[in-house]
Amino acid sequence: MTLRILAASAALIGIGMMAGTTGRMAARDQAALASHPPSGEFVLVEGRRVHLQVAGEGPDLVLIHGANGNLREFTFAMMDQLSDRYRVIAVDRPGLGYSDALPEDEASVAAQAQVLRQAVAQVGAQNPVVLGQSYGGTVALAWALQAPPAALVLVSSPSLPWPGELDIWYRITASAVGRIAILPLASAFVSHSYVRRAIDGVFAPQHVPEGYADHLGIDLILRKSSMATNAMQINGLRPQVEKMQQDYPRLTLPIELVHGDADTIVPLHIHSKPLSQMIANAALTVLEGAGHMPHHTHPEAVIAAIDRAALRAGLR
């Protein structure tokens, strides 16, 4: 009888924890929608919504955000700095922000690029300059391998296989147990202060601009659907760049690479530096002492690279 009572008690506790986790996740989703609702418009690509925001006039410039992000990465400051001379189109990558996710077996960088190409075409972009930051740069490279845009600007972007393993979070969430058990708990109970510390690490050795985390939307990042999509995308990235690298030398469009030499998340010597030597039409700008987020910490260098790319493409 005692064992039965213990088993029943454990089951009740487990059910209570699951209910509490589900409730916290639902509350977080509601908080994200209330505090950071969609800021742009939606287009449909093969029945799935893609969220994008358009501002300005001039040559088309598409902005693709990195991991754990959304288009608010660029509406914080960069769109305002560019919309005086470009028609800027910031996009939520599939499964992040307010864009619908792709099926897990169809969520490659190539599939994301294809969806985004079709999405921006629906708002009139036919031959844009495409900027990708971090993971978004890999999506931009996949775009160029499919159907070259006018030019690429790659900011702190992974492009080649890296040695070693991903950090512990991604190793945990690569497993079925991690996806089923750990992701919901993290979505429900990770604090805003923890995320702010993580953002500090992404910006290091520079400081996070005041108001950045609030603008980006911490509750948007912590939604279970977003966390699951991000984990899946990062865990599946290295095999994709291993295959993509053999095709890089055939790229002939203008490519501007911007990378900080203090970037420890996507190291310069593993990614942009060797990539610049593989592609004849690539130009590399190395920012001394800069970390992973130069579009915020060194915006003048990134904007200059955009202008050079547009000029080289004959758009300016």
N, C-alpha and C positions, 0 to 999 in steps of 0.2 A: 504493500500500500504506500509506503514512504517513497519508494522509487517512482510510483505512478504520480504521486503528488509533486515530486521534484520535476518529473518530465513535463507534467502539465504546467507547472509554474514557469519552467524555462520556455515552453512554447508560448505562453501568454506574454512573457517578457519580450521574446523575439517578435511576436506580432505587434506589440506596442512600439518597439523600436522601428519596425518597418513603417507603421502608420505615422510615427513621428517624423521619420525621414521623408516620407512621401509628402506630408504636410509642409515641411520646411522647403522642399523643392518647389512645391506649388506656390508657396508664398514668395519665393525668390523669383519665379517666373513672372508673377503678378507685379512684383516691385520693379522688375526690369522694364516691363511694358509701361508701367505708370511713369517712371522717372526718365526713361529713354525710349520713347515710342519711335517708330519708323520716321525718319526725317526726310526721306526722298520719295521715290515712286517705285512701282513694281511693274515688271514686264514678265511675260510668261515664255519660258523656253521648254518646249516639249512637256507642257503641263505643269511645270514647276516654276514657282515665283523666284525672281531675282530682284533684290532690292538695290537700287542705285540712286545716286544724287548727282544732279547736273547743275553747273554754275558757270557763268562767263560766256565770252564769245571769242572766236579765233580758231586756230587749229585744234583738233580734238586731242585731248590728253587723258588717258585712262590710268587710274590709280588703283593698284591692287595691294591690299594690306597683308600683313604677315600672320604668324600663328597667334592664336588666342585673341584675335582682334576683330575689327569690323570697320566699316567705312568711316566711322567717327575718328579713326586714326588720322585721317586727312582733313576732316572738317574742323579739327581743333585749331589749326592755323594755316595749313598749307594751301587749302583751296582759296582762301582769301588772298594769299600771296601770289596766286597764279591766275586767278579768274579775270584779271585785267587784260590778259593777252592770250589766254587759251580758253577753250570750252572744256572745262574739267569735268570728268565723269568718274566719281568714286564708286566702287562696287563693294558689296558684301560677297565674299566668296561663298560657294555653296555650303550650307550647313552652319554658317556663322552669321552673326548679326541677324538680319531678318530674311536672308535667302534660304530657300528650302534645301535640305540636304539631298545628296545623290545616294543611291543605294551603295552599301559598303563595297561591293565588288565593282563599282563603277566610279569610285571617288578619287581616281588618280589625278595628278596634276594636269595630264593631258585632257581628261574629261572635264575638269574644272575650266581649263582654258577654252575648250570648245563651247561650254555653256556661256562663259563670259563674252566670248566673241559674238555669239548670237544675241546676247542681251544688249550689248552696246550698239550693235547694228540696228536694233529696233528703235533706238533713239537717235539714229542718223550717223553714227560713227563708222566710217568705212576704211580709213587709212590713218589711224591714230598713232601718236607716240604712246607707248605703253611703259609705265613705271611700275615696278614691283619692288616691295620692300621685304626683306627677309624671305620667308616661305613664299610670299607673293612674287618674288623675283623668279623662283623656280617655275611658278605657273606662267609667268611672262615668257620665260625661255621655252616652255612647252608650246605656248601660243606661237612664238616665232618659228618653231620647227614645223608647226602645222600650216600656217599661213602668215608669212612675215608681215607685221605692221610696218609703218613708216620708219620707226626707230624704237630701240629699247633703252630704258634707263634702269639699271639694276643697283639697288641700294642695300648693302650688307646682305647679299643674297647667297644662299647655299646653291652650289652648282656642280660640285664634284663629290665623290665618296669621301667620307671622313673616317679616320681611325677610331678604334675604341667603341664604347657603348654610349647610348643615350643615358640621361640621368635617371635616377631611381624612379621618379614618377612615371616616366614613359615605359620603363621596363615593367613596372607593376601593371599599368593599364594595357600592356600588350597581351596580357593573359586573360582568359575567360573569367577567372575569379576576380581579377582587378576590375574588369568592365562591369561585372554584375554586382559586386559587393562594394568595392572601394570608390568607384566613380559616384554612385548615389550619395554615399556618406560625405565625400568631399563637396559635392554640389550643395548638400543641405547644410553642412556645418563649418566649412572653411570661412574664416572671418574676413571682413574687408581689410583689416589691418595686415593680415597675412598677405593678401594680394598686393597691397601697397608696398610691402617690403620686397615682394617678388619683382614688382615694377621697378623699384629702386635698383635691383640687381641687373635688370635688362638695360637700364640707362647708364650704369657705371662704365667708366669713372666720372661721367657727367651727372648732373642732378636732374631729377624729373621736373619739367616745367610746372609751375603752380597751376592747379586746376586740371591738369591732364587726366589723372585717374578718374576724377569725377565726370569729366566730359566723355571719356571712353565708355564708362558704364560698367562698374565692377559686377553688378548683378547680371548684366548681359553675359559677361565672361563665365560666371559661375552657374549658369543654367546647365542642367545635366546634358541636354542635347548638344550644346556647344562644346562642353568639355569632352564628350564622347567623340564628336566629330574631330576636334583638334587632336586628341590622342591618336585616333586612327590615322589621321593624315601624317602626323610626325613619325609615327612608328613605321609607316609604309614608304617614307621618302627615299631612304638610301638606295634601295634596289632600283628605284626609278631613275635617279641621277646616274647610277652605274650604266644603265642602258642609254640614257640620253647623251652622255658625254661623247660617244662615238660619232654623233651627228653634229656636234657643235662646229667643227671646221667648215661645214657647208653653209653656215650662216654668213650672209654678205651684207645685211642691213647695218646701218650705223648703230653701234652699241656703246653706251657710256656706263662705266662701272664706277661707283662711289663706295668706298669702304674705309673704315677707320682701322688704324693699325693697333688699337687697344681693344678691338672687338674680341671677346673671349667666347661669345655664343656661336658666331659664325666666323671663324678666324680667317683673316685676310690671306695668309700664306697657304691655306688649304683650298680656298675657293676663288675669289676674284683675281688674285695674282696669277695663278696658273691658267685660269680661264682666259685672261687677257692675252696670254701667249698662244692660245689655241685658235683664236678667232682673229683673222687679219684686220677686220674693221672695228675692233674693240679698242676703246681708250679708257685707261684706268686712272682715276684720281684717288690718291691715298691721303687720308686725313690724319695727320699726326696727332696722337693722343686721343682720338675719337673712339667711342664705343659703338654699340650696336644701333643707335637711333639717331644718326646724323641728320635725318630730315627734320628733327626737332632741335637738336643741339647745334647743328651747323647748316641751317636751312639755305644760307646763301650759296654754299657749295653744291647742294643738290639742285637748287633752282638754276644755277649756272650750267649744270650738266644737262638739265632738261632743255634749256635754251640752245646749247650746243647740238644736242640730238636733233631738235627741230630744224636748226639751221643746216646741219649736215644732210637731213632728209629733204631739204628744199621747201619746208613748210613756213619758213620765216625769211 
